Amino acid sequence: MKFLEKYGFQKKDIEELKENSTNSLLKEIEAHKKLVEKNLEYLNSLGVTNLIEIFINYHDMFLMDNSNFVEIFNQYESKSLVEKLAKDVRVMEYL
């Protein structure tokens, strides 16, 4: 999970993720870290400011195929979506 550090995750964030996730999900994230990174990079490129909070709460979404992941977010105007996500990460549940 060390690869998450390049996206601003601190050791405490990674520990929180490990504590709140199943071993099988953590293994999936490790096994598909290139995909997870690609999806993290996409949100980062949109200007999402609370990437860590979103990932910790919705990390299973980051295992989606990148084209499907991008398609979900492309349905919305990016500036507006980024603002809404900054106010409340639970917006992710409705995407």
N, C-alpha and C positions, 0 to 999 in steps of 0.2 A: 504494500500500500504506500510505499515510500514515493512512488511516482506522483501522488497527489500533492506533494510538497511544492512542485513547480507551478501549481495553480493557487498557491497561497495558503494551503492547508498547513496548520501547525500540528505538532505531535499530539496536542490535546484534542484537536479536531478528529484526527485519525483514531485516537483511542476511543473517543465518543462513538464514532462510527462502528468500531469493532464491538463495543459493548452493546450497541443497539441493533446489531445485525446477526443473522444466523451464519453459522460457519459455511453453509453451502452457498449463501449469497456472497460472502466474502471471497470464496474460492472462485465463483463466477466472475467477480470483478477483477480479480488477479488474472484469471485465464483470458479475459477479454479486455485487458487494460488498454490496448491500442484503440479499440472501439470506444471505451469509456473516455479516453483522452480526446478522441475526435469530437465526441459530443460535448465534452467540457470546453474544448477550444471553440466550438460553434457558439455556445452561450456566451463565452468570454468575448468573442468577436462582435456579438450583438450589443455588448456593453453592460451585461448583467453585473451588478455590483455586489450581490449577495450569493455568489456562486457556491460558496462553502455551505451556507445554510440550506440552499436548494438541494445540493448533493446529499447532505446528511439526512434530510427528510425524504427525499425522493430518489435515492441512489439506484433503485431498480429500473427507473426510466432510462438511465444512462447505459443500460445494456441493450436498448433497442437498436435496431439497424439504423445507421446514420441517416440514410435517406428518409426513413420514416420519422426519425427524431426531428430532422430539419423541417419536414413537411408540417409537423404539428405546429411549430413556431412560426412558419411562414404564412399561416392562415391569418395572422394578426399583424397589425402595424407595429414594427419592432420598438420604436421609441415608447409608444403607449404601453406595450407589454412589459418592457423593462421597468417602467415607472410602477406599474401595478405589482410586479414581482418584488420590487424594492419595498413596497408598502406591506405586502402580505404574501408570503411564499405559498400559502394555501391555494393561490390562484392556479398552481400547477395541477391541482386535482380536477380542474375544469377544462384543461387543455385537451 
